[in-house]
Amino acid sequence: MKILISSLFLIAGIALAADKPDFSGNWKLDPDKSSFGPLPTPDSMTRKIEHTDPNLTYNETRTGPDGDQNMMIKYSTDGKEVTNSMMGNDIKSKASWDGNALVITGSANIGGGDVKLSERWTISDDGKTLTDALNISAPQGEFKITYVMVKQ
């Protein structure tokens, strides 16, 4: 009986883990389906994501009116706090699952002002489209940006 119950919990755990999307891959921004709020539209943007739960790392490269940018970001999807550096600023973030969506919250002090970030990553049923809905709360106001990315 104990073996049967243990087996059921193991199967249930595997099924739950299988429900979480794998964001791994090379992704390219679809600017026509994205929205950038007050920010200028990048000329190009790519993300190379390596995701083996709970570790998620991505390298983002973008070109555009703000110049060329390249950053490496790491998250732990189990809710552990991590610190990343973005454009010379330390951002403390936590990532966790909300169903099939990865929710990332972060905070930073930029130029003397507190900035709060909230992202919601989802992937389409066919696995070919990643949507990153980003909300930014800064002293200048609230901003919403949506990156729609296509798997390459």
CNS distance restraints for C-alpha pairs under 8 A (distance, minus, plus):
assign (resid   1 and name CA) (resid   5 and name CA) 6.30 0.50 0.50
assign (resid   2 and name CA) (resid   6 and name CA) 6.03 0.50 0.50
assign (resid   3 and name CA) (resid   7 and name CA) 5.96 0.50 0.50
assign (resid   4 and name CA) (resid   8 and name CA) 6.22 0.50 0.50
assign (resid   5 and name CA) (resid   9 and name CA) 6.34 0.50 0.50
assign (resid   6 and name CA) (resid  10 and name CA) 6.19 0.50 0.50
assign (resid   7 and name CA) (resid  11 and name CA) 6.12 0.50 0.50
assign (resid   8 and name CA) (resid  12 and name CA) 6.04 0.50 0.50
assign (resid   9 and name CA) (resid  13 and name CA) 6.03 0.50 0.50
assign (resid  10 and name CA) (resid  14 and name CA) 6.21 0.50 0.50
assign (resid  11 and name CA) (resid  15 and name CA) 6.12 0.50 0.50
assign (resid  12 and name CA) (resid  16 and name CA) 6.17 0.50 0.50
assign (resid  13 and name CA) (resid  17 and name CA) 6.15 0.50 0.50
assign (resid  14 and name CA) (resid  18 and name CA) 6.03 0.50 0.50
assign (resid  15 and name CA) (resid  19 and name CA) 6.44 0.50 0.50
assign (resid  16 and name CA) (resid  20 and name CA) 7.18 0.50 0.50
assign (resid  19 and name CA) (resid 100 and name CA) 6.77 0.50 0.50
assign (resid  20 and name CA) (resid  99 and name CA) 7.61 0.50 0.50
assign (resid  20 and name CA) (resid 100 and name CA) 5.36 0.50 0.50
assign (resid  20 and name CA) (resid 101 and name CA) 7.96 0.50 0.50
assign (resid  21 and name CA) (resid 100 and name CA) 6.43 0.50 0.50
assign (resid  21 and name CA) (resid 123 and name CA) 6.99 0.50 0.50
assign (resid  22 and name CA) (resid  51 and name CA) 6.24 0.50 0.50
assign (resid  22 and name CA) (resid  52 and name CA) 7.54 0.50 0.50
assign (resid  23 and name CA) (resid  49 and name CA) 6.48 0.50 0.50
assign (resid  23 and name CA) (resid  50 and name CA) 7.27 0.50 0.50
assign (resid  23 and name CA) (resid  51 and name CA) 5.95 0.50 0.50
assign (resid  23 and name CA) (resid 123 and name CA) 7.53 0.50 0.50
assign (resid  23 and name CA) (resid 130 and name CA) 7.77 0.50 0.50
assign (resid  24 and name CA) (resid  48 and name CA) 7.47 0.50 0.50
assign (resid  24 and name CA) (resid  49 and name CA) 4.75 0.50 0.50
assign (resid  24 and name CA) (resid  50 and name CA) 4.72 0.50 0.50
assign (resid  24 and name CA) (resid  51 and name CA) 5.03 0.50 0.50
assign (resid  25 and name CA) (resid  48 and name CA) 5.84 0.50 0.50
assign (resid  25 and name CA) (resid  49 and name CA) 5.30 0.50 0.50
assign (resid  25 and name CA) (resid  50 and name CA) 6.71 0.50 0.50
assign (resid  25 and name CA) (resid 151 and name CA) 6.75 0.50 0.50
assign (resid  25 and name CA) (resid 152 and name CA) 7.52 0.50 0.50
assign (resid  26 and name CA) (resid  46 and name CA) 7.21 0.50 0.50
assign (resid  26 and name CA) (resid  47 and name CA) 5.88 0.50 0.50
assign (resid  26 and name CA) (resid  48 and name CA) 4.51 0.50 0.50
assign (resid  26 and name CA) (resid  49 and name CA) 6.38 0.50 0.50
assign (resid  26 and name CA) (resid 151 and name CA) 5.84 0.50 0.50
assign (resid  26 and name CA) (resid 152 and name CA) 5.51 0.50 0.50
assign (resid  27 and name CA) (resid  46 and name CA) 5.50 0.50 0.50
assign (resid  27 and name CA) (resid  47 and name CA) 5.10 0.50 0.50
assign (resid  27 and name CA) (resid  48 and name CA) 6.28 0.50 0.50
assign (resid  27 and name CA) (resid  49 and name CA) 7.82 0.50 0.50
assign (resid  27 and name CA) (resid 130 and name CA) 7.88 0.50 0.50
assign (resid  27 and name CA) (resid 149 and name CA) 5.64 0.50 0.50
assign (resid  27 and name CA) (resid 150 and name CA) 5.35 0.50 0.50
assign (resid  27 and name CA) (resid 151 and name CA) 4.52 0.50 0.50
assign (resid  27 and name CA) (resid 152 and name CA) 5.69 0.50 0.50
assign (resid  28 and name CA) (resid  44 and name CA) 7.84 0.50 0.50
assign (resid  28 and name CA) (resid  45 and name CA) 6.06 0.50 0.50
assign (resid  28 and name CA) (resid  46 and name CA) 4.51 0.50 0.50
assign (resid  28 and name CA) (resid  47 and name CA) 6.59 0.50 0.50
assign (resid  28 and name CA) (resid 149 and name CA) 5.13 0.50 0.50
assign (resid  28 and name CA) (resid 150 and name CA) 5.27 0.50 0.50
assign (resid  28 and name CA) (resid 151 and name CA) 6.47 0.50 0.50
assign (resid  28 and name CA) (resid 152 and name CA) 6.76 0.50 0.50
assign (resid  29 and name CA) (resid  34 and name CA) 7.84 0.50 0.50
assign (resid  29 and name CA) (resid  44 and name CA) 6.76 0.50 0.50
assign (resid  29 and name CA) (resid  45 and name CA) 5.35 0.50 0.50
assign (resid  29 and name CA) (resid  46 and name CA) 6.09 0.50 0.50
assign (resid  29 and name CA) (resid 147 and name CA) 6.76 0.50 0.50
assign (resid  29 and name CA) (resid 148 and name CA) 5.93 0.50 0.50
assign (resid  29 and name CA) (resid 149 and name CA) 4.31 0.50 0.50
assign (resid  29 and name CA) (resid 150 and name CA) 6.37 0.50 0.50
assign (resid  30 and name CA) (resid  34 and name CA) 6.32 0.50 0.50
assign (resid  30 and name CA) (resid 147 and name CA) 7.65 0.50 0.50
assign (resid  30 and name CA) (resid 148 and name CA) 5.65 0.50 0.50
assign (resid  30 and name CA) (resid 149 and name CA) 5.47 0.50 0.50
assign (resid  30 and name CA) (resid 150 and name CA) 6.60 0.50 0.50
assign (resid  31 and name CA) (resid  35 and name CA) 7.41 0.50 0.50
assign (resid  31 and name CA) (resid  41 and name CA) 7.35 0.50 0.50
assign (resid  31 and name CA) (resid  42 and name CA) 7.88 0.50 0.50
assign (resid  31 and name CA) (resid 147 and name CA) 7.73 0.50 0.50
assign (resid  31 and name CA) (resid 148 and name CA) 7.32 0.50 0.50
assign (resid  33 and name CA) (resid 147 and name CA) 7.88 0.50 0.50
assign (resid  33 and name CA) (resid 148 and name CA) 6.06 0.50 0.50
assign (resid  34 and name CA) (resid 145 and name CA) 7.73 0.50 0.50
assign (resid  34 and name CA) (resid 146 and name CA) 5.32 0.50 0.50
assign (resid  34 and name CA) (resid 147 and name CA) 4.95 0.50 0.50
assign (resid  34 and name CA) (resid 148 and name CA) 5.16 0.50 0.50
assign (resid  35 and name CA) (resid 145 and name CA) 5.53 0.50 0.50
assign (resid  35 and name CA) (resid 146 and name CA) 5.07 0.50 0.50
assign (resid  35 and name CA) (resid 147 and name CA) 6.70 0.50 0.50
assign (resid  36 and name CA) (resid  40 and name CA) 6.76 0.50 0.50
assign (resid  36 and name CA) (resid  41 and name CA) 6.29 0.50 0.50
assign (resid  36 and name CA) (resid 144 and name CA) 7.26 0.50 0.50
assign (resid  36 and name CA) (resid 145 and name CA) 4.72 0.50 0.50
assign (resid  36 and name CA) (resid 146 and name CA) 6.44 0.50 0.50
assign (resid  36 and name CA) (resid 147 and name CA) 7.77 0.50 0.50
assign (resid  37 and name CA) (resid 143 and name CA) 6.24 0.50 0.50
assign (resid  37 and name CA) (resid 144 and name CA) 5.82 0.50 0.50
assign (resid  37 and name CA) (resid 145 and name CA) 5.55 0.50 0.50
assign (resid  38 and name CA) (resid 143 and name CA) 7.36 0.50 0.50
assign (resid  40 and name CA) (resid  64 and name CA) 7.82 0.50 0.50
assign (resid  40 and name CA) (resid  65 and name CA) 6.74 0.50 0.50
assign (resid  40 and name CA) (resid  66 and name CA) 7.86 0.50 0.50
assign (resid  41 and name CA) (resid  64 and name CA) 7.10 0.50 0.50
assign (resid  41 and name CA) (resid  65 and name CA) 7.79 0.50 0.50
assign (resid  42 and name CA) (resid  62 and name CA) 6.64 0.50 0.50
assign (resid  42 and name CA) (resid  63 and name CA) 5.84 0.50 0.50
assign (resid  42 and name CA) (resid  64 and name CA) 4.41 0.50 0.50
assign (resid  42 and name CA) (resid  65 and name CA) 6.82 0.50 0.50
assign (resid  43 and name CA) (resid  62 and name CA) 7.42 0.50 0.50
assign (resid  43 and name CA) (resid  63 and name CA) 5.47 0.50 0.50
assign (resid  43 and name CA) (resid  64 and name CA) 4.63 0.50 0.50
assign (resid  43 and name CA) (resid  65 and name CA) 7.69 0.50 0.50
assign (resid  44 and name CA) (resid  62 and name CA) 5.42 0.50 0.50
assign (resid  44 and name CA) (resid  63 and name CA) 5.37 0.50 0.50
assign (resid  44 and name CA) (resid  64 and name CA) 6.85 0.50 0.50
assign (resid  45 and name CA) (resid  60 and name CA) 7.09 0.50 0.50
assign (resid  45 and name CA) (resid  61 and name CA) 5.59 0.50 0.50
assign (resid  45 and name CA) (resid  62 and name CA) 4.14 0.50 0.50
assign (resid  45 and name CA) (resid  63 and name CA) 6.59 0.50 0.50
assign (resid  46 and name CA) (resid  60 and name CA) 5.65 0.50 0.50
assign (resid  46 and name CA) (resid  61 and name CA) 5.39 0.50 0.50
assign (resid  46 and name CA) (resid  62 and name CA) 6.48 0.50 0.50
assign (resid  47 and name CA) (resid  58 and name CA) 6.21 0.50 0.50
assign (resid  47 and name CA) (resid  59 and name CA) 5.52 0.50 0.50
assign (resid  47 and name CA) (resid  60 and name CA) 4.44 0.50 0.50
assign (resid  47 and name CA) (resid  61 and name CA) 6.57 0.50 0.50
assign (resid  48 and name CA) (resid  58 and name CA) 5.36 0.50 0.50
assign (resid  48 and name CA) (resid  59 and name CA) 5.25 0.50 0.50
assign (resid  48 and name CA) (resid  60 and name CA) 6.62 0.50 0.50
assign (resid  49 and name CA) (resid  56 and name CA) 7.13 0.50 0.50
assign (resid  49 and name CA) (resid  57 and name CA) 5.78 0.50 0.50
assign (resid  49 and name CA) (resid  58 and name CA) 4.25 0.50 0.50
assign (resid  49 and name CA) (resid  59 and name CA) 6.66 0.50 0.50
assign (resid  50 and name CA) (resid  56 and name CA) 5.80 0.50 0.50
assign (resid  50 and name CA) (resid  57 and name CA) 5.29 0.50 0.50
assign (resid  50 and name CA) (resid  58 and name CA) 6.17 0.50 0.50
assign (resid  51 and name CA) (resid  55 and name CA) 5.86 0.50 0.50
assign (resid  51 and name CA) (resid  56 and name CA) 4.37 0.50 0.50
assign (resid  51 and name CA) (resid  57 and name CA) 6.45 0.50 0.50
assign (resid  52 and name CA) (resid  56 and name CA) 6.36 0.50 0.50
assign (resid  53 and name CA) (resid  76 and name CA) 7.71 0.50 0.50
assign (resid  53 and name CA) (resid  77 and name CA) 6.57 0.50 0.50
assign (resid  54 and name CA) (resid  75 and name CA) 8.00 0.50 0.50
assign (resid  54 and name CA) (resid  76 and name CA) 5.17 0.50 0.50
assign (resid  54 and name CA) (resid  77 and name CA) 4.69 0.50 0.50
assign (resid  54 and name CA) (resid  78 and name CA) 5.79 0.50 0.50
assign (resid  55 and name CA) (resid  74 and name CA) 7.45 0.50 0.50
assign (resid  55 and name CA) (resid  75 and name CA) 6.17 0.50 0.50
assign (resid  55 and name CA) (resid  76 and name CA) 4.95 0.50 0.50
assign (resid  55 and name CA) (resid  77 and name CA) 6.42 0.50 0.50
assign (resid  56 and name CA) (resid  74 and name CA) 5.80 0.50 0.50
assign (resid  56 and name CA) (resid  75 and name CA) 5.20 0.50 0.50
assign (resid  56 and name CA) (resid  76 and name CA) 6.22 0.50 0.50
assign (resid  56 and name CA) (resid  77 and name CA) 7.14 0.50 0.50
assign (resid  57 and name CA) (resid  72 and name CA) 7.18 0.50 0.50
assign (resid  57 and name CA) (resid  73 and name CA) 5.63 0.50 0.50
assign (resid  57 and name CA) (resid  74 and name CA) 4.36 0.50 0.50
assign (resid  57 and name CA) (resid  75 and name CA) 6.33 0.50 0.50
assign (resid  58 and name CA) (resid  72 and name CA) 5.70 0.50 0.50
assign (resid  58 and name CA) (resid  73 and name CA) 5.37 0.50 0.50
assign (resid  58 and name CA) (resid  74 and name CA) 6.59 0.50 0.50
assign (resid  59 and name CA) (resid  70 and name CA) 7.14 0.50 0.50
assign (resid  59 and name CA) (resid  71 and name CA) 5.70 0.50 0.50
assign (resid  59 and name CA) (resid  72 and name CA) 4.39 0.50 0.50
assign (resid  59 and name CA) (resid  73 and name CA) 6.44 0.50 0.50
assign (resid  60 and name CA) (resid  69 and name CA) 7.89 0.50 0.50
assign (resid  60 and name CA) (resid  70 and name CA) 5.61 0.50 0.50
assign (resid  60 and name CA) (resid  71 and name CA) 5.35 0.50 0.50
assign (resid  60 and name CA) (resid  72 and name CA) 6.37 0.50 0.50
assign (resid  61 and name CA) (resid  68 and name CA) 7.54 0.50 0.50
assign (resid  61 and name CA) (resid  69 and name CA) 5.73 0.50 0.50
assign (resid  61 and name CA) (resid  70 and name CA) 4.47 0.50 0.50
assign (resid  61 and name CA) (resid  71 and name CA) 6.70 0.50 0.50
assign (resid  62 and name CA) (resid  68 and name CA) 5.82 0.50 0.50
assign (resid  62 and name CA) (resid  69 and name CA) 5.29 0.50 0.50
assign (resid  62 and name CA) (resid  70 and name CA) 6.54 0.50 0.50
assign (resid  63 and name CA) (resid  67 and name CA) 5.72 0.50 0.50
assign (resid  63 and name CA) (resid  68 and name CA) 4.41 0.50 0.50
assign (resid  63 and name CA) (resid  69 and name CA) 6.37 0.50 0.50
assign (resid  64 and name CA) (resid  68 and name CA) 6.51 0.50 0.50
assign (resid  71 and name CA) (resid  86 and name CA) 6.88 0.50 0.50
assign (resid  73 and name CA) (resid  84 and name CA) 6.12 0.50 0.50
assign (resid  73 and name CA) (resid  85 and name CA) 7.88 0.50 0.50
assign (resid  74 and name CA) (resid  82 and name CA) 7.46 0.50 0.50
assign (resid  74 and name CA) (resid  84 and name CA) 6.93 0.50 0.50
assign (resid  75 and name CA) (resid  82 and name CA) 6.38 0.50 0.50
assign (resid  75 and name CA) (resid  93 and name CA) 7.54 0.50 0.50
assign (resid  75 and name CA) (resid  94 and name CA) 7.13 0.50 0.50
assign (resid  75 and name CA) (resid  95 and name CA) 6.37 0.50 0.50
assign (resid  76 and name CA) (resid  80 and name CA) 5.87 0.50 0.50
assign (resid  76 and name CA) (resid  81 and name CA) 7.48 0.50 0.50
assign (resid  76 and name CA) (resid  82 and name CA) 7.25 0.50 0.50
assign (resid  76 and name CA) (resid  94 and name CA) 7.17 0.50 0.50
assign (resid  76 and name CA) (resid  95 and name CA) 6.06 0.50 0.50
assign (resid  76 and name CA) (resid  96 and name CA) 7.79 0.50 0.50
assign (resid  77 and name CA) (resid  94 and name CA) 7.51 0.50 0.50
assign (resid  77 and name CA) (resid  95 and name CA) 4.71 0.50 0.50
assign (resid  77 and name CA) (resid  96 and name CA) 4.72 0.50 0.50
assign (resid  77 and name CA) (resid  97 and name CA) 6.83 0.50 0.50
assign (resid  77 and name CA) (resid 102 and name CA) 7.54 0.50 0.50
assign (resid  78 and name CA) (resid  95 and name CA) 6.56 0.50 0.50
assign (resid  78 and name CA) (resid  96 and name CA) 5.40 0.50 0.50
assign (resid  78 and name CA) (resid  97 and name CA) 7.68 0.50 0.50
assign (resid  79 and name CA) (resid  94 and name CA) 5.14 0.50 0.50
assign (resid  79 and name CA) (resid  95 and name CA) 5.02 0.50 0.50
assign (resid  79 and name CA) (resid  96 and name CA) 4.97 0.50 0.50
assign (resid  80 and name CA) (resid  94 and name CA) 5.80 0.50 0.50
assign (resid  80 and name CA) (resid  95 and name CA) 7.21 0.50 0.50
assign (resid  81 and name CA) (resid  92 and name CA) 6.55 0.50 0.50
assign (resid  81 and name CA) (resid  93 and name CA) 5.48 0.50 0.50
assign (resid  81 and name CA) (resid  94 and name CA) 4.76 0.50 0.50
assign (resid  81 and name CA) (resid  95 and name CA) 7.78 0.50 0.50
assign (resid  82 and name CA) (resid  92 and name CA) 5.68 0.50 0.50
assign (resid  82 and name CA) (resid  93 and name CA) 5.42 0.50 0.50
assign (resid  82 and name CA) (resid  94 and name CA) 6.49 0.50 0.50
assign (resid  83 and name CA) (resid  90 and name CA) 6.32 0.50 0.50
assign (resid  83 and name CA) (resid  91 and name CA) 5.50 0.50 0.50
assign (resid  83 and name CA) (resid  92 and name CA) 4.45 0.50 0.50
assign (resid  83 and name CA) (resid  93 and name CA) 6.26 0.50 0.50
assign (resid  84 and name CA) (resid  90 and name CA) 5.65 0.50 0.50
assign (resid  84 and name CA) (resid  91 and name CA) 5.33 0.50 0.50
assign (resid  84 and name CA) (resid  92 and name CA) 6.58 0.50 0.50
assign (resid  84 and name CA) (resid  93 and name CA) 7.77 0.50 0.50
assign (resid  85 and name CA) (resid  89 and name CA) 5.29 0.50 0.50
assign (resid  85 and name CA) (resid  90 and name CA) 4.49 0.50 0.50
assign (resid  85 and name CA) (resid  91 and name CA) 6.09 0.50 0.50
assign (resid  86 and name CA) (resid  90 and name CA) 6.46 0.50 0.50
assign (resid  86 and name CA) (resid  91 and name CA) 7.09 0.50 0.50
assign (resid  89 and name CA) (resid 108 and name CA) 7.22 0.50 0.50
assign (resid  89 and name CA) (resid 109 and name CA) 7.61 0.50 0.50
assign (resid  89 and name CA) (resid 110 and name CA) 6.64 0.50 0.50
assign (resid  90 and name CA) (resid 108 and name CA) 6.28 0.50 0.50
assign (resid  90 and name CA) (resid 109 and name CA) 7.87 0.50 0.50
assign (resid  91 and name CA) (resid 106 and name CA) 6.30 0.50 0.50
assign (resid  91 and name CA) (resid 107 and name CA) 5.60 0.50 0.50
assign (resid  91 and name CA) (resid 108 and name CA) 4.79 0.50 0.50
assign (resid  91 and name CA) (resid 109 and name CA) 7.98 0.50 0.50
assign (resid  92 and name CA) (resid 106 and name CA) 5.34 0.50 0.50
assign (resid  92 and name CA) (resid 107 and name CA) 5.52 0.50 0.50
assign (resid  92 and name CA) (resid 108 and name CA) 6.57 0.50 0.50
assign (resid  93 and name CA) (resid 104 and name CA) 6.67 0.50 0.50
assign (resid  93 and name CA) (resid 105 and name CA) 5.45 0.50 0.50
assign (resid  93 and name CA) (resid 106 and name CA) 4.03 0.50 0.50
assign (resid  93 and name CA) (resid 107 and name CA) 6.64 0.50 0.50
assign (resid  94 and name CA) (resid 104 and name CA) 5.60 0.50 0.50
assign (resid  94 and name CA) (resid 105 and name CA) 5.45 0.50 0.50
assign (resid  94 and name CA) (resid 106 and name CA) 6.45 0.50 0.50
assign (resid  95 and name CA) (resid 102 and name CA) 6.68 0.50 0.50
assign (resid  95 and name CA) (resid 103 and name CA) 5.55 0.50 0.50
assign (resid  95 and name CA) (resid 104 and name CA) 4.26 0.50 0.50
assign (resid  95 and name CA) (resid 105 and name CA) 6.52 0.50 0.50
assign (resid  96 and name CA) (resid 102 and name CA) 5.78 0.50 0.50
assign (resid  96 and name CA) (resid 103 and name CA) 5.47 0.50 0.50
assign (resid  96 and name CA) (resid 104 and name CA) 6.62 0.50 0.50
assign (resid  97 and name CA) (resid 101 and name CA) 5.80 0.50 0.50
assign (resid  97 and name CA) (resid 102 and name CA) 4.72 0.50 0.50
assign (resid  97 and name CA) (resid 103 and name CA) 6.01 0.50 0.50
assign (resid  98 and name CA) (resid 102 and name CA) 6.17 0.50 0.50
assign (resid  98 and name CA) (resid 103 and name CA) 6.56 0.50 0.50
assign (resid 100 and name CA) (resid 122 and name CA) 6.98 0.50 0.50
assign (resid 101 and name CA) (resid 120 and name CA) 6.33 0.50 0.50
assign (resid 101 and name CA) (resid 121 and name CA) 5.53 0.50 0.50
assign (resid 101 and name CA) (resid 122 and name CA) 4.99 0.50 0.50
assign (resid 101 and name CA) (resid 123 and name CA) 7.83 0.50 0.50
assign (resid 102 and name CA) (resid 119 and name CA) 7.95 0.50 0.50
assign (resid 102 and name CA) (resid 120 and name CA) 5.67 0.50 0.50
assign (resid 102 and name CA) (resid 121 and name CA) 5.00 0.50 0.50
assign (resid 102 and name CA) (resid 122 and name CA) 6.71 0.50 0.50
assign (resid 103 and name CA) (resid 118 and name CA) 7.26 0.50 0.50
assign (resid 103 and name CA) (resid 119 and name CA) 5.66 0.50 0.50
assign (resid 103 and name CA) (resid 120 and name CA) 4.61 0.50 0.50
assign (resid 103 and name CA) (resid 121 and name CA) 6.43 0.50 0.50
assign (resid 104 and name CA) (resid 117 and name CA) 7.87 0.50 0.50
assign (resid 104 and name CA) (resid 118 and name CA) 5.68 0.50 0.50
assign (resid 104 and name CA) (resid 119 and name CA) 4.97 0.50 0.50
assign (resid 104 and name CA) (resid 120 and name CA) 6.42 0.50 0.50
assign (resid 105 and name CA) (resid 116 and name CA) 7.53 0.50 0.50
assign (resid 105 and name CA) (resid 117 and name CA) 5.58 0.50 0.50
assign (resid 105 and name CA) (resid 118 and name CA) 4.47 0.50 0.50
assign (resid 105 and name CA) (resid 119 and name CA) 6.38 0.50 0.50
assign (resid 106 and name CA) (resid 116 and name CA) 5.80 0.50 0.50
assign (resid 106 and name CA) (resid 117 and name CA) 4.87 0.50 0.50
assign (resid 106 and name CA) (resid 118 and name CA) 6.38 0.50 0.50
assign (resid 107 and name CA) (resid 114 and name CA) 7.18 0.50 0.50
assign (resid 107 and name CA) (resid 115 and name CA) 5.61 0.50 0.50
assign (resid 107 and name CA) (resid 116 and name CA) 4.52 0.50 0.50
assign (resid 107 and name CA) (resid 117 and name CA) 6.02 0.50 0.50
assign (resid 108 and name CA) (resid 114 and name CA) 5.89 0.50 0.50
assign (resid 108 and name CA) (resid 115 and name CA) 5.29 0.50 0.50
assign (resid 108 and name CA) (resid 116 and name CA) 6.70 0.50 0.50
assign (resid 109 and name CA) (resid 113 and name CA) 5.33 0.50 0.50
assign (resid 109 and name CA) (resid 114 and name CA) 4.54 0.50 0.50
assign (resid 109 and name CA) (resid 115 and name CA) 6.03 0.50 0.50
assign (resid 110 and name CA) (resid 114 and name CA) 6.38 0.50 0.50
assign (resid 110 and name CA) (resid 115 and name CA) 6.81 0.50 0.50
assign (resid 113 and name CA) (resid 138 and name CA) 7.15 0.50 0.50
assign (resid 113 and name CA) (resid 139 and name CA) 6.23 0.50 0.50
assign (resid 114 and name CA) (resid 138 and name CA) 6.36 0.50 0.50
assign (resid 114 and name CA) (resid 139 and name CA) 7.01 0.50 0.50
assign (resid 115 and name CA) (resid 136 and name CA) 7.05 0.50 0.50
assign (resid 115 and name CA) (resid 137 and name CA) 5.65 0.50 0.50
assign (resid 115 and name CA) (resid 138 and name CA) 4.60 0.50 0.50
assign (resid 115 and name CA) (resid 139 and name CA) 7.26 0.50 0.50
assign (resid 116 and name CA) (resid 136 and name CA) 5.85 0.50 0.50
assign (resid 116 and name CA) (resid 137 and name CA) 5.05 0.50 0.50
assign (resid 116 and name CA) (resid 138 and name CA) 6.60 0.50 0.50
assign (resid 117 and name CA) (resid 134 and name CA) 7.06 0.50 0.50
assign (resid 117 and name CA) (resid 135 and name CA) 5.78 0.50 0.50
assign (resid 117 and name CA) (resid 136 and name CA) 4.78 0.50 0.50
assign (resid 117 and name CA) (resid 137 and name CA) 6.47 0.50 0.50
assign (resid 118 and name CA) (resid 134 and name CA) 5.73 0.50 0.50
assign (resid 118 and name CA) (resid 135 and name CA) 5.14 0.50 0.50
assign (resid 118 and name CA) (resid 136 and name CA) 6.63 0.50 0.50
assign (resid 119 and name CA) (resid 132 and name CA) 6.42 0.50 0.50
assign (resid 119 and name CA) (resid 133 and name CA) 5.43 0.50 0.50
assign (resid 119 and name CA) (resid 134 and name CA) 4.38 0.50 0.50
assign (resid 119 and name CA) (resid 135 and name CA) 6.31 0.50 0.50
assign (resid 120 and name CA) (resid 131 and name CA) 7.86 0.50 0.50
assign (resid 120 and name CA) (resid 132 and name CA) 5.69 0.50 0.50
assign (resid 120 and name CA) (resid 133 and name CA) 5.19 0.50 0.50
assign (resid 120 and name CA) (resid 134 and name CA) 6.67 0.50 0.50
assign (resid 121 and name CA) (resid 130 and name CA) 6.96 0.50 0.50
assign (resid 121 and name CA) (resid 131 and name CA) 5.65 0.50 0.50
assign (resid 121 and name CA) (resid 132 and name CA) 4.58 0.50 0.50
assign (resid 121 and name CA) (resid 133 and name CA) 6.53 0.50 0.50
assign (resid 122 and name CA) (resid 130 and name CA) 5.79 0.50 0.50
assign (resid 122 and name CA) (resid 131 and name CA) 5.31 0.50 0.50
assign (resid 122 and name CA) (resid 132 and name CA) 6.71 0.50 0.50
assign (resid 123 and name CA) (resid 127 and name CA) 5.89 0.50 0.50
assign (resid 123 and name CA) (resid 128 and name CA) 7.35 0.50 0.50
assign (resid 123 and name CA) (resid 129 and name CA) 5.64 0.50 0.50
assign (resid 123 and name CA) (resid 130 and name CA) 4.47 0.50 0.50
assign (resid 123 and name CA) (resid 131 and name CA) 6.24 0.50 0.50
assign (resid 124 and name CA) (resid 128 and name CA) 6.29 0.50 0.50
assign (resid 124 and name CA) (resid 129 and name CA) 5.26 0.50 0.50
assign (resid 124 and name CA) (resid 130 and name CA) 6.51 0.50 0.50
assign (resid 127 and name CA) (resid 151 and name CA) 7.84 0.50 0.50
assign (resid 128 and name CA) (resid 150 and name CA) 5.77 0.50 0.50
assign (resid 128 and name CA) (resid 151 and name CA) 5.05 0.50 0.50
assign (resid 129 and name CA) (resid 148 and name CA) 6.89 0.50 0.50
assign (resid 129 and name CA) (resid 149 and name CA) 5.63 0.50 0.50
assign (resid 129 and name CA) (resid 150 and name CA) 4.74 0.50 0.50
assign (resid 129 and name CA) (resid 151 and name CA) 6.17 0.50 0.50
assign (resid 130 and name CA) (resid 148 and name CA) 5.91 0.50 0.50
assign (resid 130 and name CA) (resid 149 and name CA) 5.09 0.50 0.50
assign (resid 130 and name CA) (resid 150 and name CA) 6.43 0.50 0.50
assign (resid 130 and name CA) (resid 151 and name CA) 7.61 0.50 0.50
assign (resid 131 and name CA) (resid 146 and name CA) 6.96 0.50 0.50
assign (resid 131 and name CA) (resid 147 and name CA) 5.76 0.50 0.50
assign (resid 131 and name CA) (resid 148 and name CA) 4.60 0.50 0.50
assign (resid 131 and name CA) (resid 149 and name CA) 6.27 0.50 0.50
assign (resid 132 and name CA) (resid 146 and name CA) 5.68 0.50 0.50
assign (resid 132 and name CA) (resid 147 and name CA) 5.06 0.50 0.50
assign (resid 132 and name CA) (resid 148 and name CA) 6.49 0.50 0.50
assign (resid 133 and name CA) (resid 144 and name CA) 7.40 0.50 0.50
assign (resid 133 and name CA) (resid 145 and name CA) 6.09 0.50 0.50
assign (resid 133 and name CA) (resid 146 and name CA) 4.45 0.50 0.50
assign (resid 133 and name CA) (resid 147 and name CA) 6.45 0.50 0.50
assign (resid 134 and name CA) (resid 144 and name CA) 5.78 0.50 0.50
assign (resid 134 and name CA) (resid 145 and name CA) 5.10 0.50 0.50
assign (resid 134 and name CA) (resid 146 and name CA) 5.95 0.50 0.50
assign (resid 134 and name CA) (resid 147 and name CA) 7.96 0.50 0.50
assign (resid 135 and name CA) (resid 142 and name CA) 7.22 0.50 0.50
assign (resid 135 and name CA) (resid 143 and name CA) 5.76 0.50 0.50
assign (resid 135 and name CA) (resid 144 and name CA) 4.65 0.50 0.50
assign (resid 135 and name CA) (resid 145 and name CA) 6.44 0.50 0.50
assign (resid 136 and name CA) (resid 142 and name CA) 5.67 0.50 0.50
assign (resid 136 and name CA) (resid 143 and name CA) 5.04 0.50 0.50
assign (resid 136 and name CA) (resid 144 and name CA) 6.38 0.50 0.50
assign (resid 137 and name CA) (resid 141 and name CA) 6.01 0.50 0.50
assign (resid 137 and name CA) (resid 142 and name CA) 4.60 0.50 0.50
assign (resid 137 and name CA) (resid 143 and name CA) 6.52 0.50 0.50
assign (resid 138 and name CA) (resid 142 and name CA) 6.29 0.50 0.50
